[in-house]
Amino acid sequence: MSENFTPNERTRVVREPHRGVYDRDTINKILDEGLVCHVGFSVDGQPYVIPTMYARVGDAIYFHGSAASRMLRGASAGIPVCITVTLVDGLVLARSVFNHSMNYRSVVALGTAVQVNAPAEKMEALHAFTEKILPGRWNDARQPNEKELKATSILRLPLTEVSAKIRSGPVEDDAEDYALHVWAGIVPMQLTAGAPFRDERCDAAIPMPQYAAEYRR
Ligand SMILES: Cc1cc2nc3c(=O)[nH]c(=O)nc-3n(C[C@H](O)[C@H](O)[C@H](O)COP(=O)(O)OP(=O)(O)OC[C@H]3O[C@@H](n4cnc5c(N)ncnc54)[C@H](O)[C@@H]3O)c2cc1C
């Protein structure tokens, strides 16, 4: 059964609070649709925000430790992080410059990320990364060996303090601006996949898998 997140003073959306969403299913859907997250952390007072791959498994986000290798040094107890995922759904062209905006769905997750050490959990995280890149890929590609598994550092952030913010719908102009002779509207935005092409060193006799040939977003 999925429960909603309870907003606290750290996760309550302040500006345009009606756009704040704390429903777990909505949040999971955004996290599962996103391909890249930005991991924010602080080292010696300097904030870093690093883009990286991630995957959600149940109530946790896994991400590659290499993104945060700097922060990992000497931080076996865990590192406070802020992870964001952003999906842009449209450009909002208002009559006034002030009311231009974007339609979007975004998630902010706060908490302490811990390094994953158990080989079975590491394997589960790598499986989730690979299947997120393209469902069906894990079974076709060579599985990680012990050396590769050791060389990969993975972090887990439990999803406990989480918020989403969603802007959807039409242009919102000031009442007096609706009379202006200015075109207004939405330009929808979508991330789409192009046609796959074969690696130069891939034997031409190997057929392209269906999951790649038919991949759509
Ligand atoms: C593509 C895109 C474009 C945006 N453009 C603008 C812009 O031009 N101007 C602008 O003011 N805002 C913009 N925003 C919204 C922006 O992300 C913040 O929500 C806003 O600036 C600050 O909100 P706040 O004062 O409520 O949040 P803060 O007080 O900064 O944050 C409080 C808490 O609210 C939650 N929260 C805040 N923002 C988000 C979010 N986007 N998604 C999920 N949880 C959130 C977090 O848990 C955060 O800890 C944009 C968002 C996106 C995704």
The ligand as an SDF file (V2000), in Angstrom:
LIG
                    3D

 53 58  0  0  0  0  0  0  0  0999 V2000
   11.8030   23.6330  -15.0300 C   0  0  0  0  0  0  0  0  0  0  0  0
   11.5280   24.4970  -13.8150 C   0  0  0  0  0  0  0  0  0  0  0  0
   11.5580   25.8720  -13.9430 C   0  0  0  0  0  0  0  0  0  0  0  0
   11.3040   26.6970  -12.8440 C   0  0  0  0  0  0  0  0  0  0  0  0
   11.4210   28.0520  -12.9780 N   0  0  0  0  0  0  0  0  0  0  0  0
   11.2430   28.8570  -11.9100 C   0  0  0  0  0  0  0  0  0  0  0  0
   11.4260   30.2680  -11.9990 C   0  0  0  0  0  0  0  0  0  0  0  0
   11.7430   30.7930  -13.0440 O   0  0  0  0  0  0  0  0  0  0  0  0
   11.2200   31.0080  -10.9020 N   0  0  0  0  0  0  0  0  0  0  0  0
   10.8780   30.4580   -9.7040 C   0  0  0  0  0  0  0  0  0  0  0  0
   10.7260   31.1760   -8.7170 O   0  0  0  0  0  0  0  0  0  0  0  0
   10.7000   29.1330   -9.5830 N   0  0  0  0  0  0  0  0  0  0  0  0
   10.8920   28.3060  -10.6520 C   0  0  0  0  0  0  0  0  0  0  0  0
   10.7330   26.9600  -10.5280 N   0  0  0  0  0  0  0  0  0  0  0  0
   10.2960   26.4550   -9.2230 C   0  0  0  0  0  0  0  0  0  0  0  0
   11.4990   26.2400   -8.3110 C   0  0  0  0  0  0  0  0  0  0  0  0
   11.9630   24.9020   -8.4920 O   0  0  0  0  0  0  0  0  0  0  0  0
   11.1610   26.4180   -6.8240 C   0  0  0  0  0  0  0  0  0  0  0  0
   10.0330   25.6620   -6.5130 O   0  0  0  0  0  0  0  0  0  0  0  0
   10.9580   27.8530   -6.4080 C   0  0  0  0  0  0  0  0  0  0  0  0
   11.8920   28.7210   -6.9290 O   0  0  0  0  0  0  0  0  0  0  0  0
   11.1170   28.0150   -4.9200 C   0  0  0  0  0  0  0  0  0  0  0  0
   10.0330   27.5060   -4.2980 O   0  0  0  0  0  0  0  0  0  0  0  0
    9.8650   27.5770   -2.7120 P   0  0  0  0  0  0  0  0  0  0  0  0
   10.1850   28.9470   -2.2150 O   0  0  0  0  0  0  0  0  0  0  0  0
    8.5250   27.0350   -2.4770 O   0  0  0  0  0  0  0  0  0  0  0  0
   10.9390   26.5400   -2.2790 O   0  0  0  0  0  0  0  0  0  0  0  0
   12.0960   26.5480   -1.2300 P   0  0  0  0  0  0  0  0  0  0  0  0
   11.7770   27.3130    0.0030 O   0  0  0  0  0  0  0  0  0  0  0  0
   13.3340   26.8490   -1.9850 O   0  0  0  0  0  0  0  0  0  0  0  0
   12.0100   25.0170   -0.9150 O   0  0  0  0  0  0  0  0  0  0  0  0
   11.2370   24.4450    0.1370 C   0  0  0  0  0  0  0  0  0  0  0  0
   11.0420   22.9900   -0.1590 C   0  0  0  0  0  0  0  0  0  0  0  0
   10.0130   22.8810   -1.1510 O   0  0  0  0  0  0  0  0  0  0  0  0
   10.2880   21.7680   -1.9680 C   0  0  0  0  0  0  0  0  0  0  0  0
   10.4320   22.2320   -3.3650 N   0  0  0  0  0  0  0  0  0  0  0  0
   10.7490   23.4780   -3.7960 C   0  0  0  0  0  0  0  0  0  0  0  0
   10.7970   23.5150   -5.1330 N   0  0  0  0  0  0  0  0  0  0  0  0
   10.5160   22.2670   -5.5760 C   0  0  0  0  0  0  0  0  0  0  0  0
   10.4290   21.6800   -6.8430 C   0  0  0  0  0  0  0  0  0  0  0  0
   10.6150   22.3920   -7.9630 N   0  0  0  0  0  0  0  0  0  0  0  0
   10.1240   20.3610   -6.9250 N   0  0  0  0  0  0  0  0  0  0  0  0
    9.9180   19.6170   -5.8100 C   0  0  0  0  0  0  0  0  0  0  0  0
    9.9890   20.1220   -4.5790 N   0  0  0  0  0  0  0  0  0  0  0  0
   10.2860   21.4320   -4.4470 C   0  0  0  0  0  0  0  0  0  0  0  0
   11.5980   21.1520   -1.5070 C   0  0  0  0  0  0  0  0  0  0  0  0
   11.3380   20.0770   -0.6340 O   0  0  0  0  0  0  0  0  0  0  0  0
   12.2640   22.2820   -0.7630 C   0  0  0  0  0  0  0  0  0  0  0  0
   13.1520   21.8050    0.2050 O   0  0  0  0  0  0  0  0  0  0  0  0
   10.9840   26.1140  -11.6000 C   0  0  0  0  0  0  0  0  0  0  0  0
   10.9360   24.7260  -11.4820 C   0  0  0  0  0  0  0  0  0  0  0  0
   11.2130   23.9170  -12.5750 C   0  0  0  0  0  0  0  0  0  0  0  0
   11.1750   22.4380  -12.3850 C   0  0  0  0  0  0  0  0  0  0  0  0
  1  2  1  0
  2  3  1  0
  2 52  2  0
  3  4  2  0
  4  5  1  0
  4 50  1  0
  5  6  2  0
  6  7  1  0
  6 13  1  0
  7  8  2  0
  7  9  1  0
  9 10  1  0
 10 11  2  0
 10 12  1  0
 12 13  2  0
 13 14  1  0
 14 15  1  0
 14 50  1  0
 15 16  1  0
 16 17  1  0
 16 18  1  0
 18 19  1  0
 18 20  1  0
 20 21  1  0
 20 22  1  0
 22 23  1  0
 23 24  1  0
 24 25  2  0
 24 26  1  0
 24 27  1  0
 27 28  1  0
 28 29  2  0
 28 30  1  0
 28 31  1  0
 31 32  1  0
 32 33  1  0
 33 34  1  0
 33 48  1  0
 34 35  1  0
 35 36  1  0
 35 46  1  0
 36 37  1  0
 36 45  1  0
 37 38  2  0
 38 39  1  0
 39 40  1  0
 39 45  2  0
 40 41  1  0
 40 42  2  0
 42 43  1  0
 43 44  2  0
 44 45  1  0
 46 47  1  0
 46 48  1  0
 48 49  1  0
 50 51  2  0
 51 52  1  0
 52 53  1  0
M  END
$$$$
